[in-house]
């Protein structure tokens, strides 16, 4: 009924101005009344109208008419709001913890403009929703923080967020608000504890790095030892094969010489072959620019001068 009063008054002003003939006077009154009656509501906003102090209706975004002086409005925004909250409390092992949260909430516009639904309750059932949310979060968080030690609180972020969200959602629903989400944005301990924890982590990382380096060196040493072992095995196998070939060559040479002259015995033939080998060795020694001569003790019994010279060349290899 109240929403029809303004158009009726405007119509009466026009009729009176026509009857009385005082057109300009009543036209001015008409324009003033029209200016005071028009109320424009912007998007994502609603306004409640109180007629003589009593709730009357809700204005939606559009051009609306009011009864000047008799009707007043209260605004409510419908877009999402962000509310940061920080809580400080003591853990079970007496360490001060700081937890920061972001609460995203909004008015639940259920389309019902009566006194029984969300928009009405969001304006008339609570004066400051942020104070209510902060007290609820403080109460819930402090009860949770005191049950954790300073190490647990870091990997309990998800549990903290879920518990606070469930409790806060119930409280907001009773006042016509909806909870969009809660993010646990930060978990901190007092500076001295954080520095100590960082030092422990740093020491552990250095220890792991040292262990990895030691393991790497150990593996390298094992691999190197295995490589040297295989190298020496191959070397000795090569030397053994070389000796076998030399022995076979000597045997073939002795057999060949004996076949040409049966009067020669094996010892003389072997001595001849050894002397030939020594002479060849001496030739190889003197062909090098880096040859050095070493004089051996003349008292070495059983060695000829040639044997001593060959022995000295062997020492220099």
Helices and strands as residue ranges (DSSP letters): H 2-20, H 23-37, E 38-41, E 45-51, E 54-59, E 62-65, E 71-77, E 81-90, E 96-107, H 118-124, H 129-145, H 152-155, H 157-173, E 177-189, H 191-260, H 266-286, H 305-316
